[in-house]
């Protein structure tokens, strides 16, 4: 990327710039005429200079082209023009003036539009180029880059540069020629006035930029300071949990406050300077008319200048400061923007970048070409040796362990082979290709590096899994019929060297996972998940995820069919008593009072458990069935119990979990009022707000869970009546807010599991939940719903950075991603550390079994079981201490010998 | 049965004599009341120690699977706390507990139990006293067993487990 701004602009927008320049030049004659015509209107039309001496008609619109003498002279009459009286003459001239104004306006419009488009295109290109550069940073450089700073540079800092792209060549050309035209015009009218104007403009042109130098310096300072601010804010947001943990948010706030102060100071100085310059500029601009009026007026009175000329000069001059001012502005902007541009570009130019991505197929590397490490030595940025000079040949295929303590040479070597460290001495080659020099495409088709820090992007689990497969680079279909819009998109992308293929196209490399259609991808995903022991987890996630609205009809049918089968199966297994099915005329003791009232699933927030108590319709039903008083009593009893038992516990104590819907702060607000009302025996005097809260608590009450013995038969009867009337009187327009339980219908708002069980699991049995869920899974499988459930599980959103799923799920996703790709070489750098050792071991075993004939490199601690590896490299600290092969259990030191002689330096 | 009833039951147990009623109420509120039928396994040897049980009613058997067969070595009645050692030492279940009559127990999740120990010194003390009492009982039993040994029998070793080798699950 060119460091010189103008070179960059010229290189990529030459054609457009020239076209706009052409428009600029074409507009000039009209500009001249639009200056000339007012003079003629005043002199000829109004004052009647051509109608003197009794002439009643004058000729207008006579065009004659005269050839210069050296071409032989002579003139050609194009039009004889019209003979007009004074009044029509005036009107005609005025109309000409109007037309000229319109034409000039049109030129301005076209030029501005073209300039804008040009600028936007260049901005798109620049941003894309910068992004491309970041993507080519070496892993080491990426790690030291603050993402928020880069974001702010690509997004905000180049924005003003974008505005200037269109201006870079056109504005000086346009305004310059305009100013020159105006100057020439003034000079043509009167030499003296012209010289004077030029003098004043020169003063402006010299003094103002000088004053603005400081302004530019301050601008640069502001840019750097705000970039750092963006970086720090980004960092602090990421570190927010830690900052809270240590209680040091005060210090961070102070730092941000200080930075804002610095920024404020810079901005303030900038403003002062800016307006001072503006003031001076205006003053100089106004000084000239003063001179014109006095001097020009004097000359006119003296008869050396006619009034028309003076008016035209003043008109021309009125137009003159604008171009001149804008020119000065342009120059200021130029200085500003080139500084910004150079600043940004220098941030993006590193000494070494990864090679550019190519689209050609990577060279074939034989499957048994060993990984040859010769004289490898890694020193970090501070000169610390991370891996001492070592040489070794890793045979492929094979199962290779790097054994040693964490943080030592084993991790570094794994990172070098995984291309996470590319700044090393010596060489690491596979089939004579140097690792650090490989392109992504080349390397990724050969090997895959998996670390203990999974990279999860927002989207669904499926998106994250198939991320590894999005490398097919779909070809553009040349013959496809494109709509106008598509053509426009394509054309614009082509003009800015952006990728032509849409990200929504099918990027999945089906061949790589041995399938031929998108439908089979889920099967491949399932297999990969099985290998890393994550399948059951995803199935569970699927079971508990919302059924959703767009269920294919055949699936819906199967689900409904599975419901009775489920009950039958529970009966067979003797589990039926542990599930309390929903029945329209029976109180479900395992469900809360609120659920019993609603007898359905809330869609949206209106009837959600936490809002139910305050919902007017629900409240009217509660009141109508005389439930207000009993529910309030239940609420009071719950509050009483909680206030009594939990009084000494901190608000976030896990022991409060069961009553977590009763907020501690609320208790403190509600309890005194409840107690005083209670003491006076005046329950009716509770405020509406407190009553709402109490009823809300009561609606959450589940007898077998909370065991306060608060539900009796009379209450049950009332609740059942309320249930009926709720359903009966619910306005048809609100029917969408609730889905009532109905054995013959699915509930899109409930989970798949709840749809199947159609009831609540009873409390009071240990491990029953797991047993029941296992049965549910079994029935789902029997009804051919397994793949549907799994695909629902894969639809689960992971949140930004995977925050919605557990750490282990993230690792599982990352491992499954690697298994989907089936690389020739898989590097597991501490990738299993978040699992319990036995679980990690089983996963590793599964991975090894799933990759016969391929190479797996695993970092292990020395205490780990290493017998399943073909080759074990031992490390101590930064030193490679020995190698063990399975077949020939040679002593460590001997095995190092056969490799080239640089073994220790 | 309500929390109040459970608290009354707990108050009768020797181990909770010195724990005030409000803490017993807390204990009851954070636990689940679970019933087991006759012959139902309360927990299995080798399973994860995920909870502690306090038996309110019923009898149960403690048994140990060894390579040489199953040893049933004790019967207990209500008032016992079960599984606390495994939870405290972060070990899998050492023995299998089976209900001999219908059993009613309070089940306290592992984390909740540990939190409770931190939160309530009297409760903590009660659990310690119970463990201490168990050690004393065991010492007594050991001494009686040693008395029954023929002279010259090999020494016993705490590190050697008679239980069936663990299977990773």
Interface residues (C-beta under 8 A of the other chain):
Chain A: X641 X644 X645 X646 X648 X649 X653 X654 X655 X657 X658 X659 X704 X705 X706 X707 X708 X709 X763 X764 X765 X766 X838 X842
Chain B: X1 X2 X3 X4 X6 X22 X25 X26 X28 X29 X30 X32 X33 X34 X35 X36 X42 X43 X51 X107 X111 X112 X115 X116 X119 X168
